[in-house]
């Protein structure tokens, strides 16, 4: 069943905006330590907002690439476990261009959610 | 809690200074539930001593360990004392707490002026004159740390490249969240690891922005000695250049203040061994994986229920920053 609007992303953005623009300045005056904690919370809400918008498609892309790379199906966690094992055992390394393209694309999707300003 | 701490500190200071001490301006500076830093003044006779208490409260001792490799407070005190006596710019350690003080494990040192907050150091006006000096000063002080006579130190673990790789792999296994980029980087490191140094030195272990104080004149003290161990001196040089400590000043690899070469030359001029750029790069890549795994470990302290902390939980989502950096570093190395 579809939920009514606001969507998860819209609601998270509204909460983050309120906490950043109204609650944080008030806290900075009365309780600076909590003002710092509130910035951490606002930043985490912004991550969730981006994850709600971008996460499902990013996960699907990652899973499809992993299945192609490993030549089998599985859950995202299961496929990542398989790839991690190959990388530890030396079964694949950075000379594998398909692997590196997959990692570049995966990390680009992850940082776009966790911290798009990182460079 | 402050009143209890003040009363206990008054008794401990009386023992150390040999005269009645009045405690003033006591406040918590930072730190989590397990490792606390308190600032206070002790008035003894007509002298005012500006002091810092670093302690693990009784309930927390041995409970929430932020890292399995961190030193206990007693060992940290003795490392700091050896470094201070060897002329390293560090706070002067005064005395250890006694069990009867009821404050947990810890020690008292003299308070040094300056701040450790990266964004202020990198951008605020009072530090404009200090900024161009910081890289050179960090190189010089590091050379002094590495020159500390090992015979003056308490027993410290020796950690070489191979052991450190094994340690991070074991941590990843414990966390059980598969991380292909970290595995790729660790295997890359494993194939290129430098041989153990013939003469291991005192390695600070967490020499980075946030762990040293700066005032208008430059670096005033190196803090946080709990990561100290014996090993490869280049480990500290590589760790200082990890991108996460540049806080946005990405074109200045040495902690956001200068170039790698500037750091290395200052280190060598102050008596440090000649720096092999390949070895420094290896430790910088290693340091980047290490910080990424620490991000996961910090989040794990919350997720496992050891401590309840939104701040620690959030750090888990910073691990991917180091994965961006690692893919870049491995490309540059090809």
Interface residues (C-beta under 8 A of the other chain):
Chain A: X37 X40 X41 X43 X44 X47 X77 X80 X81 X83 X84 X85 X87 X88 X90 X93 X94 X99 X100 X103 X104 X106 X107 X110 X111 X114 X115 X118 X119
Chain B: X169 X178 X179 X180 X181 X183 X184 X186 X187 X188 X250 X310 X311 X313 X314 X317 X318 X320 X321 X323 X324 X327 X330 X334
